[in-house]
Amino acid sequence: MITILSGTALLLVTLAAFSLFSLKMPKGQKAMSGMADAAVATFLVEAILNYIAGDIFGLAFLKEVGLTSGAMGGIAAAAMVPIKMGVSPVLAICAGVAAGGYGILPGFIAGYIIGLVAPFIEKKLPEGPNVIVGALVVASLSRGAAYFVEPGVTKVLAVIGNAVSEATTASPILMGFLLGGIIKMICTSPLSSMALTAMLAMTGLPMGIAAIACFGGSFTNGIIFKRLHFGNNGNVIAVMMEPLTQADIVTTHPIPIYTSNFLGGGMAGIAAAVLRIVNNAPGTASPIPGMLAPFAFNPPGKVVLALVIAAVCGVIAGLIGSIVFKRFDEGEIKRRS
């Protein structure tokens, strides 16, 4: 029980810090969006092309593409984060290539620093020299930031990741529910479950739970949006494919959406835990990546079974949530009248 509590507590502390950064730091949400894009461009490509196309189908060229992409997490983060924050592509790429050899989180931190500093360089220097001088300063600063933070963040995240993994091993069903529910709530929030799981370098069964939970919970979102009339049919499809696209609706109706998501993600997470679905591609905690990545590490039949059960669980949670909160809203209207 202590292992479970410590693993869950560390995950929640990480989530709290993650939320504070995204909501309170300058351009925090844009930076996290860049982090998520970097995870897709590297870890998702690696999972599908290296492990599926390469290992399963024996396509050597695509395996090489996947391996190359997967090794570029730090570069992608250090470039995409400042781009999302409004830095010119030239300086952003300078920041990215200078962070070569570092992981995605040091790259993210380096990219965020560049995202704050580069605009001043671009404004203060005259046009022409600002590109040359800016490139040299940005490259040096990016590399220096990654070098400085890498030892500390690696140790801290290793502790958190190990605690979550140990808790999942100690009680897979309970942690399947808790981890699946928490990750699906993050997946639907304006934050990014892809960025969080990439930062934690989450792999194995915990990442399998996260991936399946995000897939199953997408059906919860679809049912909730449809039955509670949150937007039109286009919004329903969009929230099922990528919840971040519907952040405005989600933040307007947080209680029914997040509560139902925790239930749907938790139930789907139990299915993943019982079937022992593993996923060694961190950063693939999103509906579509979560559906595809597990095929690279598990027998296809077992993955299909997990996805079907997760979808059913997601639908059930959506129906329960829509019934409960529809009655709640009707009762509230009657009370006020």
N, C-alpha and C positions, 0 to 999 in steps of 0.2 A: 504493500500500500504506500509506503514511503517513497518507493521508486516511482510509482504512478503519480503521486502528488508532486514530487519534485520535477518530473518531466513536464507535467501539465503546467505547473507554476512557471517554470522557465520559458515555456512556449508563450504563456500569457504575458509575461514580462516583456518578451521580445516583441509580441504583437503591440503592446502598449507603447513601447519605444518607437516602433514602426509607425504607429498611428500618429503619435505626437510629431514625428519628423514630417510625415506627409501633410498633416493639417496645419502645423505651426511654423515650420521652417520656410524661408523664402523659396517660392517655386518648388515646394516639396512634392506636390502631386505630379507636377510635370517631370521631376527627376525620377520618381517611382515609375511613371509610365515609360520613361526611357529604359529603366532597368528591366521592366517586363519585356519590352521589345528586344532587348539584348538577349534575354533568356530564350525567346522564340528563335532568334536568328542563329543561336549557337547550340543550345541544349536540345531543342526540338529537332533541329536539322540533324544533329548527331544521333539522336535516338532512332529516327526513322531511316536515315540513309546508312549509318554505320551498322546498327544492330539488326534492322529488318532487311533492308536491301542488300547489305553486305554479308552479314552472318547467315541469314536465313536463305536468301536467294542467290548468294555467291557472286554478287556484282561488285567486282573489285574497285572499279572506278568510283561508284557511288559510296562505297565504304571509305575510300580515301577522302572524298568530299566531306563525309560525316565526321571523320576523325579530325580533319583540318578545322572544320567549323567548331567542333566541341572544344578545341584548344584555344579558341579566340574569345572566351567569355570576358576576360578583363579588357581586351581591346574594344570589343563591342560596347561594353558598358561605359567605358571612358569616352567613347565617341558619341553614343546615342543619348546619354544623359545631357551633355551640354547642347546637343542639337535640339532636344525637346525644350531646353531652357532658353532657346533663342540665340545661341552662339552661331556664328557663321560656320558653314560646313568645313572650310579650310582649317580653322583653328580647332574645331572639334575633332577632325581626323588627326591633326597633330597630337592632340591629347590622347587619342586612342592608340595610335601606333607606338607612342612612347611608353604606354603601359603594357606592352607586350611581355608575356611571361608571368604576369600576375593573374590572380583569380578574379572572379566577377565582382566580389565585394570590394577589394582594394581598387579595382577599376571604377566601380560606382562612386566611391568616395573621391577618387581623383577627378572623375568627370564632374561631380557636383561642385568641387572647389573651382574647377575651370569654368563651370557655368556661372559662377558668381564673379570671378575675376576677369574673364575675357571681355565682357562688355565694356569695362573701364579701359582696357587696353585699346579696344577698337575706337572708343570715343576720344581718348586723350591724345593719341598719336595721329599725325596727318595721314591721309589716304596714300597708300603705297608703302611707306615705312611701317604702318600699323600691321600689315600682313607679315612682313619679314621679321620685324622685331617680335611681333606677337607670336609667330610660329616658334621662335627660339625660346621665348619665355614660357609659353604654354607647354611645350614639350618637356622642358626641364622641370617645371612645376608639377606636371602630371606624374612624371616618373618619380620625382622626389616624394610626392604625397603617397603614391602606391607603396614605395619602399618603406616609408615611415610607418604606415598603418598596418602593413601586411602581417607582421608577427603577432600583434595584439588581437586583431580581429579574427585571425585564424584560430587562435587559442580559445577565444571566447565562444565563437560559433561552434567549434569542435565540442566544447563542454555541453552546449545546448543541444546540439545534434545527437550526441551520445546519450544524454539524459532521455531525450524523446525515444531514441531507439531502444534503450534498456527498458523503459516503461512499456513500450509496445511489446517487447519480448516477454516481459513479466506477466502482462495481462492483455493479450491481443484483442479480445473482444471489447473490453471496456475502453481501451485506448483507441480501438477502431471507431467506437462511437464518439468519444471525446475529440479525437484528432480529426476525424471526418467532419464532424459538426463545426468545429472551429475553423478548419481550412475552407469549408464551403461558405461560411459567413464572410471570411476574408475575400474569397473569390468573387462574391457578389457585392462587396463593399467598394467604395472608391479607391481602396488600396489594391494591392496585387498579390494574389496567392502565388503567382509565378515568381515574382520578385522575392517574396519571403522564402519560399522553398529553395530558390537558387542561392540566396544568401546563406541559408543554413546548410547548404550542400546536402540536402536530405536525399537519401537513397534507400534501397531495400524495401522492406515492408511498410515503414512509415510513408515513403513516397508513393508506394502502390495504393495505400489507403487514401492519401491526398488526391491522387489522380482519379480513382474510381469515385470518390466522394464528389469531386467537382463535376464529373459526368452525370452521376445520378441526380445530384441537386439541380442540374439544369432543367430537369423535368418538373421539379418542384417549382422553380421559377416560372416555367411556362404555364402551369396550372394556376398558380397564384395570380399572375398577370391576367390570364384569360378570365377566370371566374370572378375576380374582384374588379375587373374592368380598369386595370392600370395600363392605359394606352390602347393602341389598336393592334391588329394582327401583326403588323410590322414590328412593333415593340416586343410582342410575344416571341417572335422568331429571333429577334436580335438578342434578347436577354438569355435565351437558351444557348445561343452560339457563343456570345461573349458578354457577360454581365456588365463589364465596365462601360459598354456603350450606352447603358441605361441608368447611369449614376444619378441623373436628376430625378428620375422616378423612384429609384431605390431610396434615396435620401429623403424623399417626401413621404414615403410609407415604410419607415424602417422596421417598426414592430412586427407587422404581419410577415414581411419578407424575411427578415433575419431569423425570427423564431421558426418559421417553416423551413428555412434553409438549414438551420442547425439540426432539426429533426431529420430532414431528407438526407443531408450529408452524413449524419451520424449513422443512420440505417444502412446507407450505401457503404460506409466505412466498415461496418460490421461484416458485410458480405465479403469485402476485400480481405479483411483479417481472417475470416474463417477459411476462405479459399487460398490464403497465403499468396496473394498477388504481390509480386515485387516489382520495383521500378527503379532502375539505376540511372535514370535520366533526370537529374534535379532541375527544377524550374518548369516542369510540365504540368503543373497543377492548374488546369483550366479545362473547360468542357471538351474541346476538340483535341488538344494535345493529350489530355488525360485519357481520352478514348483510344488514341493511337499508340502512345508510348509503351503501355504494358505488353503489347504484342511482341516487343523486342526481347522480353525477358521471361516470358511464361508460355506454356503450351497454348496455342490459339483457342482450343476448345474451352479451356479454363477461363481465359479472358472473356470470351463471348458470354459464358455463363455468368461471370461476375458483372458484366455490363448489363445483361438482361435483368438480373436481380436488382442491380442498382437503379435501373430505370423504373422498375416496378415500385421499389421503395420510394423513389422520388415522386412518382405519381401519387402514391398513398399519402405521403407527407403533404403534398400540395392540396389534395382533397381535404385532408383533416384541417390544415391551416385555413383553407378558403371557407370551410363550413364554420369553424370557430370564429374567425374574424369577421365574416359576413354577419353572423348573428350578433357579435359584439357591436358592430357598427349600427345594426338595426336597433339594438337595445339602447344604444347611446342616443340615437335620433328620437326614439320614443320618450326617453327620459327628459331630454331637453324640451320636447314639445309639451 
